[in-house]
Amino acid sequence: MTTTPLKLYQVGTFAAGNRLLGPGERTVQSSMDRASCITSGHRACRGCGEALAARVVMDAAMRATGGRVVTVNATGCLEVFSTPYPESAWQVPWLHSLFGNAAAVASGVAAAMRATGRDDVRVLAQAGDGGTVDIGLGCLSGMFERNDDVLFVCYDNQGYMNTGVQRSGATPAGASTATTRPVGDGVGNAFGTGKNLPRIAMAHDIPYVATATVADLHDLEAKVAIAMARRGARYLHVLVPCPLGWGSQPADTVRVARLATQSGLFPVFEAENGMLTHATPIRRRVPVEEYLRLQTRFQHLFVGPGRPDVVAALQAQADRDIARFGLAPEEES
Amino acid sequence: MTLPFAVSLGPGSSRADLTGAWRTERAVYTDRTAPCGNACPAGEDVRSWLYDAESGGAGYEAAWRRIMETNPLPAVCGRVCYHPCETACNRGHLDEAVGINSVERFLGDEALDRGWRVEATAPPTGRRVLVVGSGPAGLSAAYHLARRGHEVTIRESAPVAGGMMRYGIPRYRLPREVLDAEITRLLAVGVTLEVDAPVTDLDRVMADEGWDAAFLAVGAQLGRRTYLPAASAARVLDAVSLLRGLEVGERPLLGRRVAVYGGGNTAVDAARTARRLGASDAVVVYRRTRERMPAHAEEVVEAEEEGVVFHWLSTIDRVEADGLVIEQMELDADGFPQPTGRIERLAADSVVLALGQDTDLSLLGDTSALTLTGGTVDIDPAFATTRAGVFAGGDVVAGERSVTIAIGHGRRAAEHIDDWLAGRPPTPAPAVDLAPYEALNTWYFEDADRTHRARLELARRSSTFDEVVHGLDADSALYEARRCLSCGTCFSCDNCYALCPDDAIIKLGPPGEYVIDLDYCKGCGLCVEECPSGAIVMVPEES
């Protein structure tokens, strides 16, 4: 007779927690004593992926450091919705930097901690994709190069959202934004542009680079914990759907993030010292169309005759990344 | 508070900003009906007892006790029920239905092994109820009436209790030690059983002995006959008598080649029994197709494994000394079989008729106020017959017939009898708000293939009456219970609490207890979308 190892199916490893699991197997977010670093009353849009991700990341960092963590926040959605003066949703020591210099400020805080003998207090810098891949790239590259003891977290919502949904260097090809309208024969944001910051970070050979999404809290929290267990420059890139800028339903935020990973458009992986060490295989593979159709920023690809050529190009891009990172579902590979 | 130089406003918390005011819809925790329990003829709350069983250990007893709230015969049902719960199970859309029936059997067997018992839940009422018949309907009614404090006596015409579970279902499907143990435990709740005690005139017994109410559950134990032109030497018998005879120790002479006429479960039981009695050929002759056969597919497969052959689209035209003359049929546009005139011969030493069963209502007497339609007793939705104080259920009333349906009838009739004795209006059935598969978010459920129960090796299935289907071991039963998707109710996975972007869900601590803080809930609906079990819904905000 064949035996089957006993697992929890109702819960598996996919839901946040479960009554049948030991506390160690549940997410920090399922715990009643989570720090809830961003409390209620903040002004993020309904279903904001970034508000969710920032709480998950900071709560996991608080758990990992025993509450000894300072955070530096670049200008951007996260800063604007959490801290309209004189109110703030933050429940941790929090510094607001300029749009482009969060990495430099965080490097300075880490240096100050070291100089005062308080290097048990850890530093976590947070920025949106604009503050990371565009405006803040110089400071960030410097922080990587010096291997400063900072975890830099980029919440990637693929555009400048709070200023009115303009294109950033992280906006995907084919997306319509305020500055990349698909006029005439246009396809939206041009192909062959933009920057892949996780791979740029890997090129700096820093100790730890990882990507994650709000669709898998176990994975996201584990990556924060791994990062906080190490010293030196670390980079975490978190995909956070934006109902406003992407034109997705607020209720679909996690679903959209999940489809980004399951279509292959957003590879979830880890790298150490410049080497890819782990990639999360796709569990239920979907065509990119299933992901694109949930978002009005890609609506022009499906209206009327649509743009099957553009959808095919995006599918090819996903297929390339699936091959590059080895993401094919286990039964396919 | 002293403010630093050049600072004119003190720091405040964002909690001053009641962002719940943005809301146009609100999320509400709900508890929808699971398809399994809704489909259970016995009315078991399947989802709840699977939830208990998922803990393992002490959870098994809690699960068993929850089954016992509705069904006093779980070890029997875990063997003979045709599990409409599994047909309805939402997991069937995902991979394969949860093996509810096998978990029920595991729990039933566990209870018998460990000697778990149940007690009456109400003090004696002093009311006396007569139950006529000790089949599944009668036993179930007696159990529920006794637990409600009534004094219950079952009168059974046969020498042993069990009805069709004993005299109709072969031992290879239901070992008698299991049946005996569950009946003994049931009677211990406080039911008096009188065997060899046929009731021949219900009205007189009611009047003479002063019963406050009666439940009529005598079943349908007369095999239906049909006219078949037959040579004098031909052996024609009916399946009900065959199975009953076997139970009281007869060894019917069937010969080597046995034909069974009919397409129900009884026909399959008769054919499988014939194989075990030594028939080399057991052939089921049925006038329609496999798809239209009323017998349960699982039993047909098991019969085929044992060498039973099925002759679809065939009727028996006449019986001759050395066999049968069969006419082939074909289905018309409406799916009814029509004769084709094509004839073939089938060698057979005996013919077993399994054409349905009729009920024997001679006990009613001539003057009873009970009315009948088509040989079955008329009842209202509260199981009351047309004679005041007499209720009826099981095979004696019209409708589908199975052990589980009869157990359900017994329970519901007992509830109505209890209401009637207390002078309460009948308790209305609760509204059903079914949790559809589409309400679930199955991403969160781990891939988990179903475990199937092992079966007895074939060699022993054609010669012995040993039980064919084995039970699950404890590990597999736990695995199977945990495959439940908890359709329509919270199983405390914490997804809502973990995924709220506004930190607006408060976890109270005990499993499944959350509160939505409406001061801050913006009504995004993320918790609804990501709830694995569809236990949260959006409702429009009151304007």
Interface residues (C-beta under 8 A of the other chain):
Chain A: M1 T3 T4 L6 K7 L8 Y9 Q10 V11 G12 T13 F14 A15 A16 G17 N18 R19 L20 R26 T27 Q29 S30 M32 S36 I38 T39 S40 G41 H42 R43 A44 R46 G47 C48 G49 A51 L52 R55 V56 S82 T83 Y85 P86 E87 S88 A89 V214 L217 P243 Q249 P250 A251 D252 T253 V254 R255 R258 R284
Chain B: L9 G10 P11 G12 S13 S14 R15 A16 D17 L18 T19 W22 E54 S55 W443 Y444 F445 E446 A448 T451 A454 D475 S476 L478 Y479 R482 R483 C484 L485 S486 F491 S492 C493 D494 N495 Y497 A498 L499 C500 P501 D502 D503 A504 K507 G509 P511 G512 D517 D519 Y520 K522 G523 C524 G525 L526 V528 E529 E530 P532 M538
